């Protein structure tokens, strides 16, 4: 379990961070001429529940979980009004632990994983929303399918009875300018969305590049260190 100390000064810093990030998102949307909604996801890896719940009280009502074991240890302490997505790499044998606790899985990158999610969701008589993770930079160290393979996996997932394909997620390579990756991802998403009515989500952009991601159509930005501070 992570540390539990959370002081009043920590709370003030968190409040300032949340206001600044929200303001930056609004400015990026205005610059892009967007009138839709961008959701700020609070990424909770290594962050204690007290700090997470304070962020929820400020309006950060969407949480992103990376690690199954850590999530299981913190879940019962969370403010239950928040929505939780799983965004980390997910092994098939871990799906059963989170299937009843999250409303979306961002990291689907294989038919086997999609099948397991579908099976576990069917057992609970529910439909699980998913995003396909796209490895837009072709990095061997990251999960996700190639942009070319995304079409095939999208078609497969769209036919599953207890899975609803909502869109794509990506983490571009570290770069001073991620715009070329975001632009390619936006093009892929818009092309696929024209084929699948259920698609409405493009999850891209993190603490260092979320404003740029908003310029290219992201509607979920995943913010960890810029909100909670650097991990210890």
C-alpha positions in Angstrom: 0.0 0.0 0.0 1.2 3.5 -0.7 1.8 6.1 2.0 -1.2 7.6 3.8 0.1 11.0 4.8 -1.8 13.8 3.1 -1.4 17.3 4.6 -3.3 20.5 4.2 -0.4 21.9 2.1 -0.7 18.8 -0.1 -4.4 19.6 -0.5 -3.7 23.2 -1.6 -1.1 22.1 -4.1 -3.5 19.5 -5.5 -6.2 22.1 -5.8 -3.9 24.5 -7.7 -2.8 21.7 -10.0 -6.4 20.7 -10.8 -7.4 24.3 -11.5 -4.4 24.9 -13.8 -4.9 21.6 -15.7 -8.6 22.3 -16.2 -7.8 25.8 -17.4 -5.2 24.5 -19.8 -7.6 22.0 -21.2 -10.2 24.7 -21.8 -7.7 26.9 -23.5 -6.6 24.1 -25.8 -10.2 23.3 -26.7 -10.8 27.0 -27.5 -7.7 27.1 -29.6 -9.0 24.0 -31.5 -12.5 25.4 -31.9 -13.9 22.5 -29.9 -17.3 22.7 -28.1 -17.5 19.0 -27.0 -16.2 17.6 -23.7 -12.7 16.5 -22.7 -12.5 14.4 -19.5 -9.6 14.8 -17.2 -8.6 11.3 -15.9 -6.7 11.3 -12.7 -4.0 8.5 -13.0 -3.7 7.0 -9.6 -0.5 4.8 -9.7 1.3 5.0 -6.3 -1.1 7.7 -5.1 -2.8 7.1 -1.7 -6.6 6.9 -1.5 -6.8 10.1 0.7 -5.2 12.1 -2.1 -7.3 10.5 -4.8 -10.5 11.2 -2.9 -9.6 14.8 -2.5 -9.1 15.1 -6.3 -12.5 13.5 -6.7 -14.0 16.1 -4.4 -12.5 18.8 -6.7 -14.2 17.3 -9.7 -11.7 14.7 -11.0 -14.4 12.0 -11.1 -12.6 9.7 -13.6 -9.8 7.6 -12.3 -7.3 5.6 -14.3 -5.8 2.4 -12.8 -2.5 0.9 -14.1 -1.8 -2.1 -11.9 -4.3 -4.8 -10.9 -2.8 -5.7 -7.5 -2.4 -2.0 -6.4 -6.0 -1.3 -7.6 -7.4 -4.2 -5.6 -5.7 -2.9 -2.4 -7.1 0.6 -2.8 -10.5 0.1 -4.4 -12.5 -0.2 -1.2 -11.2 3.1 0.1 -12.3 5.1 -3.0 -15.1 7.6 -3.1 -17.8 5.5 -4.8 -19.1 8.4 -6.9 -16.0 8.3 -9.1 -15.8 6.3 -12.4 -12.8 4.0 -12.8 -11.1 2.9 -16.0 -8.3 0.4 -16.3 -5.5 1.8 -18.5 -2.5 -0.4 -17.8 -1.3 -3.6 -19.5 -3.7 -6.4 -18.7 -3.0 -10.1 -18.6 -5.8 -12.4 -19.5 -5.8 -14.1 -16.0 -6.2 -10.7 -14.3 -9.4 -9.7 -16.1 -11.6 -11.6 -13.6 -10.4 -9.3 -10.8 -11.4 -6.0 -12.4 -14.4 -6.9 -14.6 -16.9 -5.9 -12.0 -15.1 -2.8 -10.8 -14.3 -0.7 -13.9 -16.5 0.8 -16.5 -13.9 0.8 -19.4 -10.7 -1.0 -20.3 -8.3 1.1 -22.4 -5.6 -1.5 -23.1 -7.1 -4.1 -25.4 -4.4 -5.3 -27.8 -5.2 -8.8 -28.8 -8.1 -11.1 -29.8 -7.3 -13.3 -26.8 -7.7 -10.4 -24.3 -10.9 -9.3 -26.0 -12.3 -12.8 -25.8 -11.5 -13.0 -22.1 -13.1 -9.7 -21.4 -16.2 -10.8 -23.4 -16.4 -14.1 -21.5 -16.0 -12.5 -18.1 -18.5 -9.7 -18.9 -21.1 -12.3 -20.1 -20.8 -14.2 -16.9 -21.9 -11.0 -15.1 -24.6 -10.2 -17.7 -23.0 -6.9 -18.5 -21.3 -5.2 -21.4 -17.8 -3.9 -21.0 -16.7 -0.8 -22.8 -13.2 -1.1 -24.3 -10.6 0.9 -26.2 -8.1 -0.7 -28.5 -4.5 0.3 -27.6 -2.6 1.4 -30.7 1.2 1.5 -30.7 1.4 4.6 -32.9 5.1 4.9 -32.7 6.0 1.2 -33.3 7.9 0.9 -30.1 8.9 -2.6 -29.0 8.8 -1.7 -25.3 5.1 -0.7 -25.4 1.9 -2.7 -25.8 -0.7 -2.1 -28.4 -1.4 -3.1 -32.0 0.0 -1.4 -35.1 -2.2 1.1 -36.8 -2.6 -1.3 -39.6 -3.7 -4.1 -37.3 -6.2 -1.9 -35.5 -8.7 -2.2 -38.3 -8.8 -6.0 -38.0 -9.0 -6.0 -34.2 -11.7 -3.3 -34.3 -13.8 -5.5 -36.7 -13.4 -8.5 -34.4 -14.3 -6.6 -31.2 -17.3 -5.0 -32.8 -18.9 -8.5 -33.2 -18.5 -9.6 -29.6 -21.8 -9.7 -27.7 -20.6 -8.4 -24.3 -18.0 -5.9 -25.4 -18.6 -2.5 -26.8 -15.9 -0.9 -28.8 -15.7 2.8 -27.8 -12.5 3.9 -29.6 -8.7 4.0 -29.3 -6.0 4.7 -26.8 -2.4 5.5 -27.5 0.9 6.6 -25.8 3.2 8.2 -28.4 7.0 7.9 -28.1 8.8 10.5 -26.0 9.3 13.5 -28.2 9.6 17.3 -28.1 6.7 17.4 -30.6 4.1 14.6 -30.5 1.9 16.3 -33.1 2.7 13.9 -35.9 1.7 10.9 -33.7 -1.4 12.6 -32.5 -2.4 13.7 -36.0 -2.0 10.1 -37.3 -4.0 8.8 -34.3 -6.8 11.3 -34.9 -6.9 10.3 -38.6 -7.2 6.6 -37.7 -9.9 7.3 -35.1 -12.0 9.4 -37.4 -11.7 6.8 -40.2 -12.8 4.0 -37.8 -15.5 6.0 -36.2 -17.2 6.3 -39.6 -17.5 2.5 -39.6 -18.6 1.9 -36.0 -21.4 3.8 -34.4 -20.3 2.9 -30.9 -17.0 4.7 -31.3 -16.8 8.0 -29.4 -13.6 8.0 -27.4 -10.0 8.9 -28.2 -7.8 8.6 -25.2 -4.4 10.2 -25.7 -2.2 12.8 -23.9 -0.6 12.7 -20.5 1.0 15.2 -18.1 3.6 16.4 -20.6 1.6 16.6 -23.8 -2.1 16.7 -22.9 -2.7 20.2 -24.3 -1.3 19.1 -27.7 -3.4 16.0 -27.6 -6.6 18.1 -27.1 -5.7 20.0 -30.3 -5.9 16.7 -32.1 -9.2 15.5 -30.8 -8.4 13.6 -27.6 -11.4 13.5 -25.3 -9.8 11.7 -22.4 -6.4 13.0 -21.1 -4.6 10.8 -18.6 -2.9 13.0 -16.0 -0.8 11.7 -13.2 2.3 13.7 -12.1 1.0 17.1 -13.3 -2.0 16.6 -10.9 -0.6 14.6 -8.0 3.1 15.4 -8.2 6.1 13.2 -9.1 5.8 9.6 -7.9 8.0 8.7 -4.9 
